[in-house]
Amino acid sequence: MDATTTEPEVVAAVVPESRATAPGIGLTRGLLARGAAVAFVTLLAGLAVPYLAPDRYVMGLLLDGIILSLLALGVGFLARHLGLISLGHTAFFGGAAYALAIATAQWGWGPLPAAVFGFAVGTALAALMGFLVVRASGMGFLMLTLALGQALYQLCVQTSARPYTGAYDGLQVPYGSTETFLGMRSDDLMNAASFWPVVWVSLIVVSLVLWLIGRARFGAILHGVRDNEERMRFSGFNTFLPRFAAFVVSGAVASLGGVLFTLNASYVSPDLLSFLNAGDSLIAVIVGGFGTLIGPIAGALLFVYAQAKFNTSGNLGLFTGIALVLVLVFLRGGVTGGIVLLSARIRSALRKRGRR
C-alpha cells in the first residue's frame, strides 16, 4: 500500500465486496451466522449458572466478575484495536452509576428510566473525554485519561456536591415498593441469582457487538491506525473519527457495567471513580490478556476470585503484585494468550510428528 492509495481501494483490499453483506460494513453472512450461533449457545449455557452455582457466595463472586468484565472489556477494546491504555474508564463506569443514583434518589425516577439515563450520561462523558484525549497516544493518552477520571472523582467528593453525591459517604439508591426493573423488584435486583440473566445477556450482547466490530471494515481501519497512523492519513483516512468512535464505544461498554453494578448494589460511592478501581480493571485486562475478546472477561473473573482468596490472608496487595509480576514475566499475552500459544505449539508438534 503506497501513499497514493485511495480510501476505497484500501477498504476493498481489506474485505472483498463480493463476500460482504453490505459495502460499508465488510462482514460476510457466514461470519454473522457463526458469531450469532456461538453467542446463542453461550447465552443458553450461561443462563444455567444460577442452577449450578453451589451457594450464594460463589454466585455473588461470579456476578461481580461479570460486571467488572464489562469495565475490562472497554479498556481491552481500546488496547487491542488501537494500542491505547486507559486509566479513565472508571469515569464512565462511576459516572453512569452516579447518574442512575441521582435520578432515583434526588428526582424520584423509576429504576428503568434511571438506568437508561445513567447509560446515556456515561456515554456522553466518554464522548466528551474522547474529544479531548484521542489525539494523544502512549503515555500521554494514559495520563490524560487518568487526570480527567480523577477530576470527576474530586468533583464527587466536594462538600458542595454532598447534597447530590453524598461526598465520601456515597449515595443510597432507593426504589419504591411498586417500582420494578424489567419485572424485578429491589430484592430481586440485589439477589445475584435472580439478577444474573440480565447481566449475562448484557455481557453476551456486548461481546458479540465488539467481536463484529473487530472483524468489520471499521475494525480493519482501527488496526491500520494502530499500526501506522501516519500512513493511514496519507492513504486518505481521517484517523481522528475512528479513534473517537472506538473510544465512545469502549466508554459505552464501561457505562453499562456501572449501571448494572448500581442496580445490583443499590449504592454508589467515590470508590467507583477511584484510581484503585481503574487499576483493578487494568490488572484484569493484563492478567486475562487483551489479544483476544475473552481475555478481559477471563481476567476479571480470575481477579475477583483471587481478590476474595487473597483478602483472607491480610496480604492482599502483596499477593496481587506477585501474581501480576508472574503473569507479565511468564505469560506476556495473559492467561488466554498463554493458552493460545501453548495450543499452537502442541498443534505444530503434532504436525511434525505426523510427517515422520
Secondary structure as UniProt FT lines:
FT   TURN            3..4
FT   HELIX           7..14
FT   HELIX           17..19
FT   TURN            23..25
FT   HELIX           29..47
FT   HELIX           49..52
FT   HELIX           56..82
FT   HELIX           90..105
FT   TURN            106..107
FT   HELIX           111..133
FT   TURN            134..135
FT   HELIX           138..156
FT   HELIX           159..161
FT   HELIX           162..165
FT   HELIX           167..169
FT   STRAND          171..172
FT   TURN            177..178
FT   TURN            182..183
FT   HELIX           186..190
FT   HELIX           192..215
FT   HELIX           217..227
FT   HELIX           229..234
FT   TURN            235..236
FT   HELIX           240..265
FT   STRAND          267..268
FT   HELIX           270..273
FT   HELIX           275..288
FT   HELIX           294..310
FT   HELIX           311..313
FT   HELIX           316..330
FT   TURN            332..333
FT   HELIX           334..355
//
